Amino acid sequence: MTDVKRAVLAVADLMALAARTAPKGKGVDTILLRIVSGKELQTLAARVDAIGREKNIGFFLRDAKNIAASDACLLIGATGDKPAGVNCGACGYPTCAELESVYRERRRPPASYAGPNCAVRMTDLGIAVGSAVKTAQIHNVDNRIMYSGGVTAVDMGLLGKECTVAYAIPLSATGKNIFFDRISGK
């Protein structure tokens, strides 16, 4: 392993720490984290590509190449089916109890993510992702928040069965940022 790859993995650890310690609604942590590298990273990239081909989604093909060329990838997900108990209605149900009853009846949909999700938990996910990428930026590690990699992580069960929504943040440290000036995967 090169010094650069070791450094990227160290930053991935710091990013996971930033996501873990990011503020959470009502102080309840529903964030799920996993760092993938090596063969596991290549397996993730291959599955992103396969889903892109299966569903004819061009940007998945492009993103798969970026993930494959990365040194590591931080996966950040949430258990959005654990309501915060504030009855805000942002999920589409007037009470958290009603939302919970939907979860008990829900079967895994063919959609990319399982829902509905508690809006507070989704906000927590966004704050955790923001904290993680801020940490990467501070340490000069190139990164990109990817829906495609998150969907694939959920599909593969990389964050466990309880994960309802996830994002992938592939990491790279080269002379040029591989996540920009990308060729479309049409």
Backbone torsions as a table, in degrees:
resi	resn	phi	psi	omega
1	MET	NA	135.4	-179.2
2	THR	-78.4	163.5	176.3
3	ASP	-60.5	-39.1	-179.2
4	VAL	-64.4	-45.0	-179.8
5	LYS	-63.6	-40.6	176.8
6	ARG	-61.2	-40.8	179.4
7	ALA	-65.3	-42.2	178.9
8	VAL	-62.7	-42.1	178.1
9	LEU	-65.1	-36.3	176.4
10	ALA	-64.5	-40.9	177.7
11	VAL	-66.9	-37.4	176.1
12	ALA	-58.3	-41.1	175.9
13	ASP	-61.8	-43.3	178.7
14	LEU	-65.5	-36.4	177.0
15	MET	-64.0	-42.8	178.0
16	ALA	-63.0	-38.5	176.8
17	LEU	-62.9	-43.8	179.1
18	ALA	-62.3	-41.0	178.6
19	ALA	-66.5	-41.0	-178.8
20	ARG	-64.9	-38.8	-175.5
21	THR	-92.7	0.6	177.1
22	ALA	-62.5	151.2	-179.5
23	PRO	-58.6	144.1	179.7
24	LYS	-128.6	143.2	178.6
25	GLY	-57.5	127.0	-178.8
26	LYS	57.9	18.2	176.9
27	GLY	70.9	17.7	-178.7
28	VAL	-104.6	123.3	-176.4
29	ASP	-91.7	112.5	176.4
30	THR	-116.1	17.6	-177.8
31	ILE	-84.3	137.5	177.8
32	LEU	-115.6	136.8	-175.1
33	LEU	-132.8	146.2	173.4
34	ARG	-159.1	136.5	174.6
35	ILE	-104.4	128.8	176.0
36	VAL	-117.3	144.2	177.3
37	SER	-154.0	176.5	176.8
38	GLY	59.0	-135.7	-177.3
39	LYS	-62.1	-37.3	179.8
40	GLU	-64.1	-36.6	177.2
41	LEU	-65.2	-42.3	179.1
42	GLN	-66.8	-34.6	176.0
43	THR	-65.3	-42.7	176.1
44	LEU	-59.2	-47.9	-179.1
45	ALA	-59.9	-42.6	-179.5
46	ALA	-64.3	-37.7	-179.9
47	ARG	-72.6	-36.5	174.6
48	VAL	-58.9	-44.7	178.4
49	ASP	-61.3	-44.6	-178.4
50	ALA	-63.7	-42.8	178.4
51	ILE	-64.2	-40.2	177.1
52	GLY	-58.4	-42.0	179.0
53	ARG	-71.1	-43.0	-179.8
54	GLU	-60.6	-41.6	-175.0
55	LYS	-101.1	2.3	-179.4
56	ASN	54.4	52.2	178.3
57	ILE	-113.7	103.3	-174.1
58	GLY	-58.0	-40.1	-175.7
59	PHE	-69.2	-19.9	173.4
60	PHE	-65.9	-38.8	179.5
61	LEU	-63.8	-43.9	177.0
62	ARG	-62.4	-47.5	-178.1
63	ASP	-64.5	-35.8	178.6
64	ALA	-58.6	-39.9	178.2
65	LYS	-64.9	-41.1	177.5
66	ASN	-63.3	-43.8	-180.0
67	ILE	-63.4	-42.8	179.4
68	ALA	-62.6	-31.8	-178.7
69	ALA	-86.9	-1.4	-177.0
70	SER	-82.8	163.5	176.6
71	ASP	-87.1	-30.5	-179.2
72	ALA	-162.6	171.3	178.0
73	CYS	-147.8	128.5	174.5
74	LEU	-94.8	126.3	175.4
75	LEU	-102.3	129.1	178.3
76	ILE	-127.0	122.3	179.5
77	GLY	-131.8	179.7	179.2
78	ALA	-146.1	154.8	171.3
79	THR	-95.9	87.6	-176.0
80	GLY	-74.7	-4.6	179.5
81	ASP	-94.7	20.1	174.7
82	LYS	-114.5	87.3	-175.7
83	PRO	-57.8	149.9	-179.0
84	ALA	-76.7	-14.4	177.7
85	GLY	79.3	28.9	-179.2
86	VAL	-108.9	-3.0	177.8
87	ASN	51.2	44.4	-177.1
88	CYS	-78.9	-24.1	179.6
89	GLY	81.9	-1.1	-177.2
90	ALA	-65.2	-21.1	178.8
91	CYS	-78.7	-11.7	-177.6
92	GLY	106.0	-4.4	177.1
93	TYR	-116.1	142.2	-175.6
94	PRO	-67.5	-27.7	179.7
95	THR	-132.8	157.2	176.7
96	CYS	-65.4	-32.3	178.1
97	ALA	-62.4	-40.3	177.9
98	GLU	-66.4	-39.9	176.8
99	LEU	-62.5	-43.2	178.9
100	GLU	-61.9	-35.3	179.1
101	SER	-66.4	-33.0	176.3
102	VAL	-65.0	-40.1	179.0
103	TYR	-60.8	-41.0	-178.4
104	ARG	-63.7	-29.5	-178.1
105	GLU	-92.4	-15.7	-171.9
106	ARG	-69.2	140.1	169.5
107	ARG	-111.7	154.8	-179.0
108	ARG	-59.8	116.5	-178.1
109	PRO	-78.1	164.2	176.4
110	PRO	-75.7	-1.8	179.7
111	ALA	-71.9	170.3	-178.4
112	SER	-65.0	-39.4	-178.7
113	TYR	-123.5	157.5	174.8
114	ALA	-89.4	134.5	179.5
115	GLY	-148.7	179.1	1.7
116	PRO	-69.9	163.7	-179.3
117	ASN	-124.4	147.9	176.2
118	CYS	-64.7	126.0	-178.5
119	ALA	-62.3	-33.5	177.7
120	VAL	-64.7	-42.1	180.0
121	ARG	-67.9	-34.6	177.6
122	MET	-70.7	-34.5	174.3
123	THR	-64.7	-42.8	176.5
124	ASP	-57.3	-41.3	178.9
125	LEU	-61.9	-45.1	179.0
126	GLY	-62.0	-40.8	178.7
127	ILE	-66.6	-40.2	178.7
128	ALA	-63.9	-43.0	178.0
129	VAL	-62.7	-44.7	178.7
130	GLY	-61.3	-41.0	178.6
131	SER	-64.4	-39.5	-179.6
132	ALA	-66.2	-47.0	-177.4
133	VAL	-70.6	-29.1	174.1
134	LYS	-61.2	-41.7	179.8
135	THR	-65.3	-41.1	177.0
136	ALA	-61.8	-42.9	-179.3
137	GLN	-63.0	-42.6	179.2
138	ILE	-58.1	-34.6	-177.8
139	HIS	-98.2	12.9	174.7
140	ASN	60.9	33.6	175.4
141	VAL	-101.4	122.5	179.4
142	ASP	-67.0	143.1	-177.7
143	ASN	-156.4	167.6	177.5
144	ARG	-152.3	131.8	175.8
145	ILE	-78.8	125.4	-175.4
146	MET	-124.6	119.4	170.7
147	TYR	-61.5	-45.0	-175.8
148	SER	-56.5	-46.6	179.4
149	GLY	-67.9	-33.4	177.7
150	GLY	-68.5	-45.2	176.7
151	VAL	-56.9	-43.4	-178.6
152	THR	-67.7	-39.5	177.5
153	ALA	-60.3	-41.1	177.0
154	VAL	-65.2	-45.6	179.1
155	ASP	-57.1	-39.4	-178.1
156	MET	-84.8	-9.5	-178.3
157	GLY	73.2	23.6	-175.8
158	LEU	-67.2	-20.5	178.5
159	LEU	-111.3	13.2	178.8
160	GLY	93.2	163.7	-178.2
161	LYS	-68.3	-22.6	-178.1
162	GLU	-77.6	-11.1	-178.8
163	CYS	-73.1	125.3	179.9
164	THR	-103.9	-27.9	-179.5
165	VAL	-145.9	140.7	178.6
166	ALA	-149.6	159.5	172.1
167	TYR	-129.9	151.4	175.5
168	ALA	-109.3	143.3	176.2
169	ILE	-128.2	89.8	176.6
170	PRO	-70.2	149.7	-174.4
171	LEU	-126.4	139.8	-179.3
172	SER	-147.5	146.0	174.8
173	ALA	-135.4	94.3	179.2
174	THR	-134.3	-178.8	179.9
175	GLY	-68.7	-17.3	179.0
176	LYS	-139.6	137.8	-180.0
177	ASN	-65.4	115.5	-176.6
178	ILE	-75.4	-9.4	-175.8
179	PHE	-92.9	0.0	178.0
180	PHE	-124.3	163.0	-174.6
181	ASP	56.1	42.0	-177.5
182	ARG	-88.3	147.7	176.6
183	ILE	-81.8	133.0	-179.5
184	SER	-60.0	146.2	179.8
185	GLY	-95.0	37.5	-176.6
186	LYS	-62.3	NA	NA
